[in-house]
Amino acid sequence: METATLRLKRDRRAQPRIRPRDSVRTTPEDGDVVVRQERRDGALVYVLYAASSAHQNLLNTRAEAVAHALAFAESHRMRAWLIAEGHDCVLLGDFRVATQIQDLLERLRAEYLEMPGP
């Protein structure tokens, strides 16, 4: 008679999760809001490029430019980026995923409230 051996299963929760390909992106793409640090006429300015508008906004301070970019990106559900003179890209915020989760939670809450109670 053979002796049964027990093998422990690996805990899959302990394995590192692989991020979706889109969240690993380190550069802006079409549809993102971009704040670019530039020199114009010898002065350092911040130019806000928005994908949904054809014009650019010139801002004098980095804080003002970042605030505008974040507000625009949040209201239009897109990502906001800051690109410095050295071409380093910094993701300021990604409002695409968070809003999808919020929308889903709102739909679930509405469905729950519509259900008749026992």
N, CA and C atoms as a LAMMPS dump frame, in Angstrom:
ITEM: TIMESTEP
0
ITEM: NUMBER OF ATOMS
354
ITEM: BOX BOUNDS ff ff ff
-5.0000000000000000e+02 5.0000000000000000e+02
-5.0000000000000000e+02 5.0000000000000000e+02
-5.0000000000000000e+02 5.0000000000000000e+02
ITEM: ATOMS id mol type element x y z
1 1 1 N 0.838 -1.17 0
2 1 2 C 0 0 0
3 1 3 C 0.886 1.236 0
4 2 1 N 0.538 2.17 -0.884
5 2 2 C 1.341 3.376 -1.011
6 2 3 C 0.957 4.404 0.045
7 3 1 N 1.945 5.169 0.424
8 3 2 C 1.698 6.226 1.395
9 3 3 C 1.376 7.51 0.647
10 4 1 N 0.312 8.161 1.018
11 4 2 C -0.092 9.415 0.367
12 4 3 C 0.809 10.55 0.86
13 5 1 N 1.262 11.338 -0.073
14 5 2 C 2.06 12.505 0.31
15 5 3 C 1.237 13.761 0.042
16 6 1 N 1.332 14.658 0.942
17 6 2 C 0.605 15.916 0.795
18 6 3 C 1.531 16.971 0.211
19 7 1 N 1.017 17.666 -0.74
20 7 2 C 1.761 18.769 -1.337
21 7 3 C 1.009 20.057 -1.04
22 8 1 N 1.743 21.01 -0.551
23 8 2 C 1.132 22.295 -0.255
24 8 3 C 0.988 23.104 -1.542
25 9 1 N -0.17 23.711 -1.69
26 9 2 C -0.389 24.587 -2.832
27 9 3 C 0.221 25.95 -2.548
28 10 1 N 0.733 26.555 -3.594
29 10 2 C 1.269 27.902 -3.426
30 10 3 C 0.123 28.88 -3.236
31 11 1 N 0.326 29.813 -2.369
32 11 2 C -0.674 30.835 -2.122
33 11 3 C -0.577 31.875 -3.234
34 12 1 N -1.58 31.924 -4.081
35 12 2 C -1.534 32.841 -5.219
36 12 3 C -1.676 34.295 -4.803
37 13 1 N -2.243 34.529 -3.627
38 13 2 C -2.375 35.907 -3.162
39 13 3 C -1.019 36.513 -2.842
40 14 1 N -0.035 35.675 -2.532
41 14 2 C 1.294 36.177 -2.177
42 14 3 C 2.137 36.496 -3.401
43 15 1 N 1.71 36.058 -4.572
44 15 2 C 2.477 36.318 -5.785
45 15 3 C 2.323 37.777 -6.193
46 16 1 N 3.384 38.365 -6.709
47 16 2 C 3.26 39.747 -7.178
48 16 3 C 2.309 39.812 -8.367
49 17 1 N 1.489 40.821 -8.371
50 17 2 C 0.536 40.977 -9.464
51 17 3 C 1.187 41.707 -10.62
52 18 1 N 0.815 41.321 -11.801
53 18 2 C 1.337 41.975 -13.002
54 18 3 C 0.415 43.127 -13.334
55 19 1 N 0.989 44.298 -13.477
56 19 2 C 0.194 45.463 -13.804
57 19 3 C -0.301 45.381 -15.236
58 20 1 N -1.45 45.98 -15.511
59 20 2 C -1.873 46.088 -16.904
60 20 3 C -0.86 46.904 -17.7
61 21 1 N -0.743 46.592 -18.946
62 21 2 C 0.265 47.234 -19.782
63 21 3 C 0.107 48.752 -19.806
64 22 1 N -1.139 49.249 -19.748
65 22 2 C -1.381 50.679 -19.85
66 22 3 C -0.877 51.45 -18.643
67 23 1 N -0.916 50.856 -17.445
68 23 2 C -0.507 51.591 -16.251
69 23 3 C 1.012 51.675 -16.104
70 24 1 N 1.753 50.881 -16.886
71 24 2 C 3.203 50.9 -16.815
72 24 3 C 3.769 52.011 -17.695
73 25 1 N 2.945 52.567 -18.528
74 25 2 C 3.385 53.576 -19.49
75 25 3 C 4.075 54.738 -18.786
76 26 1 N 5.206 55.179 -19.339
77 26 2 C 5.985 56.246 -18.717
78 26 3 C 6.028 57.509 -19.561
79 27 1 N 5.293 57.548 -20.656
80 27 2 C 5.234 58.741 -21.495
81 27 3 C 3.777 59.023 -21.845
82 28 1 N 3.452 60.29 -22.086
83 28 2 C 2.078 60.62 -22.447
84 28 3 C 1.706 60.08 -23.816
85 29 1 N 0.426 59.916 -24.022
86 29 2 C -0.078 59.476 -25.32
87 29 3 C -1.21 60.411 -25.729
88 30 1 N -1.725 60.229 -26.927
89 30 2 C -2.837 61.061 -27.396
90 30 3 C -4.006 60.92 -26.432
91 31 1 N -4.61 62.024 -26.09
92 31 2 C -5.73 62.01 -25.169
93 31 3 C -5.348 62.394 -23.754
94 32 1 N -4.067 62.645 -23.491
95 32 2 C -3.613 63.05 -22.163
96 32 3 C -3.431 64.56 -22.103
97 33 1 N -3.45 65.094 -20.885
98 33 2 C -3.157 66.514 -20.648
99 33 3 C -1.673 66.606 -20.297
100 34 1 N -0.971 67.526 -20.937
101 34 2 C 0.466 67.64 -20.739
102 34 3 C 0.831 69.073 -20.362
103 35 1 N 1.617 69.214 -19.308
104 35 2 C 2.211 70.505 -18.939
105 35 3 C 3.688 70.409 -19.311
106 36 1 N 4.109 71.298 -20.188
107 36 2 C 5.492 71.281 -20.662
108 36 3 C 6.211 72.536 -20.177
109 37 1 N 7.363 72.338 -19.564
110 37 2 C 8.192 73.459 -19.106
111 37 3 C 9.035 73.914 -20.292
112 38 1 N 8.908 75.188 -20.667
113 38 2 C 9.609 75.707 -21.842
114 38 3 C 10.2 77.085 -21.537
115 39 1 N 11.149 77.478 -22.366
116 39 2 C 11.695 78.839 -22.307
117 39 3 C 11.195 79.584 -23.537
118 40 1 N 10.527 80.703 -23.28
119 40 2 C 10.04 81.551 -24.372
120 40 3 C 10.472 82.977 -24.092
121 41 1 N 11.168 83.553 -25.026
122 41 2 C 11.715 84.914 -24.876
123 41 3 C 12.562 85.038 -23.621
124 42 1 N 13.321 84.014 -23.309
125 42 2 C 14.217 84.02 -22.159
126 42 3 C 13.551 83.756 -20.825
127 43 1 N 12.237 83.645 -20.813
128 43 2 C 11.517 83.42 -19.554
129 43 3 C 11.038 81.964 -19.492
130 44 1 N 11.053 81.427 -18.307
131 44 2 C 10.575 80.066 -18.084
132 44 3 C 9.061 80.114 -17.912
133 45 1 N 8.333 79.375 -18.766
134 45 2 C 6.874 79.326 -18.692
135 45 3 C 6.419 77.872 -18.714
136 46 1 N 5.181 77.663 -18.354
137 46 2 C 4.582 76.336 -18.378
138 46 3 C 3.42 76.376 -19.356
139 47 1 N 3.448 75.477 -20.327
140 47 2 C 2.439 75.441 -21.377
141 47 3 C 1.567 74.214 -21.143
142 48 1 N 0.269 74.444 -21.074
143 48 2 C -0.698 73.369 -20.862
144 48 3 C -1.278 72.97 -22.205
145 49 1 N -1.05 71.727 -22.589
146 49 2 C -1.598 71.173 -23.822
147 49 3 C -2.706 70.201 -23.435
148 50 1 N -3.888 70.442 -23.932
149 50 2 C -5.009 69.541 -23.653
150 50 3 C -5.414 68.871 -24.956
151 51 1 N -5.66 67.589 -24.884
152 51 2 C -5.96 66.827 -26.085
153 51 3 C -7.277 67.263 -26.725
154 52 1 N -8.249 67.635 -25.904
155 52 2 C -9.567 67.946 -26.451
156 52 3 C -9.701 69.408 -26.916
157 53 1 N -8.692 70.233 -26.679
158 53 2 C -8.761 71.617 -27.145
159 53 3 C -7.577 71.915 -28.051
160 54 1 N -7.803 72.809 -29.005
161 54 2 C -6.767 73.114 -29.986
162 54 3 C -5.777 74.16 -29.485
163 55 1 N -6.142 74.92 -28.453
164 55 2 C -5.266 76.002 -28.01
165 55 3 C -4.402 75.573 -26.818
166 56 1 N -3.424 76.427 -26.527
167 56 2 C -2.507 76.191 -25.414
168 56 3 C -2.734 77.261 -24.363
169 57 1 N -2.474 76.925 -23.115
170 57 2 C -2.547 77.896 -22.033
171 57 3 C -1.14 78.135 -21.506
172 58 1 N -0.74 79.393 -21.418
173 58 2 C 0.554 79.755 -20.853
174 58 3 C 0.353 80.125 -19.387
175 59 1 N 1.136 79.52 -18.518
176 59 2 C 1.042 79.78 -17.084
177 59 3 C 2.424 80.126 -16.559
178 60 1 N 2.489 80.968 -15.537
179 60 2 C 3.772 81.461 -15.042
180 60 3 C 4.426 80.573 -14.002
181 61 1 N 3.642 79.844 -13.219
182 61 2 C 4.231 79.023 -12.156
183 61 3 C 3.901 77.553 -12.369
184 62 1 N 4.776 76.728 -11.864
185 62 2 C 4.571 75.286 -11.959
186 62 3 C 3.337 74.866 -11.174
187 63 1 N 3.146 75.42 -9.987
188 63 2 C 2.003 75.051 -9.145
189 63 3 C 0.68 75.367 -9.844
190 64 1 N 0.617 76.521 -10.492
191 64 2 C -0.593 76.914 -11.204
192 64 3 C -0.85 75.975 -12.386
193 65 1 N 0.195 75.646 -13.114
194 65 2 C 0.058 74.756 -14.271
195 65 3 C -0.375 73.357 -13.846
196 66 1 N 0.214 72.846 -12.767
197 66 2 C -0.141 71.514 -12.282
198 66 3 C -1.584 71.496 -11.794
199 67 1 N -2.004 72.544 -11.089
200 67 2 C -3.385 72.622 -10.598
201 67 3 C -4.377 72.633 -11.754
202 68 1 N -4.087 73.415 -12.798
203 68 2 C -4.963 73.453 -13.974
204 68 3 C -5.009 72.094 -14.669
205 69 1 N -3.861 71.474 -14.827
206 69 2 C -3.798 70.183 -15.515
207 69 3 C -4.57 69.116 -14.744
208 70 1 N -4.407 69.076 -13.434
209 70 2 C -5.109 68.086 -12.625
210 70 3 C -6.62 68.303 -12.663
211 71 1 N -7.048 69.554 -12.575
212 71 2 C -8.485 69.845 -12.618
213 71 3 C -9.079 69.455 -13.972
214 72 1 N -8.364 69.782 -15.052
215 72 2 C -8.84 69.445 -16.395
216 72 3 C -8.877 67.932 -16.594
217 73 1 N -7.811 67.253 -16.17
218 73 2 C -7.745 65.804 -16.343
219 73 3 C -8.837 65.099 -15.534
220 74 1 N -9.102 65.575 -14.337
221 74 2 C -10.133 64.947 -13.509
222 74 3 C -11.521 65.153 -14.106
223 75 1 N -11.792 66.348 -14.616
224 75 2 C -13.119 66.61 -15.172
225 75 3 C -13.353 65.894 -16.502
226 76 1 N -12.27 65.617 -17.241
227 76 2 C -12.408 64.937 -18.531
228 76 3 C -11.976 63.47 -18.487
229 77 1 N -11.678 62.968 -17.298
230 77 2 C -11.312 61.558 -17.094
231 77 3 C -10.135 61.132 -17.966
232 78 1 N -9.009 61.757 -17.749
233 78 2 C -7.794 61.425 -18.498
234 78 3 C -6.581 61.54 -17.586
235 79 1 N -5.398 61.314 -18.121
236 79 2 C -4.167 61.435 -17.344
237 79 3 C -3.563 62.824 -17.508
238 80 1 N -2.818 63.253 -16.484
239 80 2 C -2.105 64.531 -16.528
240 80 3 C -0.621 64.259 -16.349
241 81 1 N 0.2 64.917 -17.176
242 81 2 C 1.645 64.728 -17.17
243 81 3 C 2.354 66.055 -17.036
244 82 1 N 3.554 66.031 -16.461
245 82 2 C 4.45 67.182 -16.408
246 82 3 C 5.739 66.778 -17.108
247 83 1 N 6.158 67.59 -18.086
248 83 2 C 7.411 67.333 -18.801
249 83 3 C 8.334 68.52 -18.562
250 84 1 N 9.462 68.264 -17.91
251 84 2 C 10.426 69.32 -17.595
252 84 3 C 11.358 69.548 -18.777
253 85 1 N 12.263 70.517 -18.64
254 85 2 C 13.192 70.843 -19.724
255 85 3 C 14.066 69.656 -20.098
256 86 1 N 14.396 68.82 -19.147
257 86 2 C 15.225 67.652 -19.414
258 86 3 C 14.456 66.499 -20.027
259 87 1 N 13.208 66.731 -20.404
260 87 2 C 12.326 65.735 -21.025
261 87 3 C 11.983 64.576 -20.085
262 88 1 N 12.048 64.82 -18.775
263 88 2 C 11.603 63.81 -17.817
264 88 3 C 10.093 63.906 -17.699
265 89 1 N 9.409 62.784 -17.895
266 89 2 C 7.954 62.746 -17.807
267 89 3 C 7.544 62.287 -16.417
268 90 1 N 6.649 63.047 -15.799
269 90 2 C 6.139 62.712 -14.479
270 90 3 C 4.625 62.627 -14.569
271 91 1 N 4.068 61.475 -14.19
272 91 2 C 2.619 61.308 -14.18
273 91 3 C 2.068 62.031 -12.957
274 92 1 N 1.25 63.049 -13.19
275 92 2 C 0.667 63.818 -12.096
276 92 3 C -0.572 63.136 -11.53
277 93 1 N -1.356 62.533 -12.396
278 93 2 C -2.565 61.857 -11.938
279 93 3 C -3.222 61.087 -13.06
280 94 1 N -3.82 59.967 -12.715
281 94 2 C -4.544 59.141 -13.673
282 94 3 C -5.974 59.009 -13.169
283 95 1 N -6.877 59.687 -13.83
284 95 2 C -8.262 59.728 -13.377
285 95 3 C -9.155 58.8 -14.184
286 96 1 N -8.569 57.998 -15.069
287 96 2 C -9.379 57.087 -15.877
288 96 3 C -9.884 55.921 -15.041
289 97 1 N -9.038 55.246 -14.322
290 97 2 C -9.407 54.044 -13.571
291 97 3 C -10.275 54.395 -12.374
292 98 1 N -9.895 55.418 -11.642
293 98 2 C -10.63 55.777 -10.433
294 98 3 C -12.07 56.138 -10.762
295 99 1 N -12.296 56.842 -11.852
296 99 2 C -13.654 57.233 -12.181
297 99 3 C -14.456 56.035 -12.647
298 100 1 N -13.831 55.064 -13.299
299 100 2 C -14.559 53.865 -13.699
300 100 3 C -15.013 53.092 -12.47
301 101 1 N -14.159 53.012 -11.47
302 101 2 C -14.532 52.325 -10.238
303 101 3 C -15.626 53.093 -9.523
304 102 1 N -15.516 54.425 -9.481
305 102 2 C -16.541 55.235 -8.848
306 102 3 C -17.876 55.091 -9.569
307 103 1 N -17.848 55.059 -10.901
308 103 2 C -19.086 54.866 -11.663
309 103 3 C -19.722 53.526 -11.353
310 104 1 N -18.888 52.501 -11.267
311 104 2 C -19.397 51.171 -10.955
312 104 3 C -20.023 51.145 -9.56
313 105 1 N -19.36 51.757 -8.591
314 105 2 C -19.91 51.796 -7.236
315 105 3 C -21.217 52.573 -7.187
316 106 1 N -21.315 53.651 -7.928
317 106 2 C -22.558 54.423 -7.973
318 106 3 C -23.686 53.61 -8.591
319 107 1 N -23.392 52.867 -9.649
320 107 2 C -24.412 52.015 -10.269
321 107 3 C -24.87 50.928 -9.315
322 108 1 N -23.919 50.301 -8.61
323 108 2 C -24.282 49.268 -7.637
324 108 3 C -25.13 49.839 -6.512
325 109 1 N -24.759 51.018 -6.033
326 109 2 C -25.522 51.669 -4.964
327 109 3 C -26.941 51.978 -5.431
328 110 1 N -27.079 52.482 -6.671
329 110 2 C -28.4 52.801 -7.21
330 110 3 C -29.252 51.542 -7.359
331 111 1 N -28.644 50.454 -7.837
332 111 2 C -29.381 49.186 -7.965
333 111 3 C -29.825 48.678 -6.601
334 112 1 N -28.975 48.786 -5.612
335 112 2 C -29.301 48.335 -4.267
336 112 3 C -30.46 49.147 -3.695
337 113 1 N -30.447 50.46 -3.922
338 113 2 C -31.519 51.307 -3.385
339 113 3 C -32.853 51.078 -4.096
340 114 1 N -32.792 50.644 -5.369
341 114 2 C -34.026 50.384 -6.111
342 114 3 C -34.672 49.058 -5.719
343 115 1 N -33.908 48.142 -5.141
344 115 2 C -34.449 46.821 -4.795
345 115 3 C -35.498 46.949 -3.688
346 116 1 N -36.598 46.247 -3.858
347 116 2 C -37.593 46.272 -2.766
348 116 3 C -37.076 45.494 -1.564
349 117 1 N -37.345 45.993 -0.406
350 117 2 C -36.908 45.324 0.823
351 117 3 C -37.799 44.137 1.164
352 118 1 N -37.332 43.231 2.076
353 118 2 C -38.133 42.049 2.44
354 118 3 C -39.329 42.401 3.289
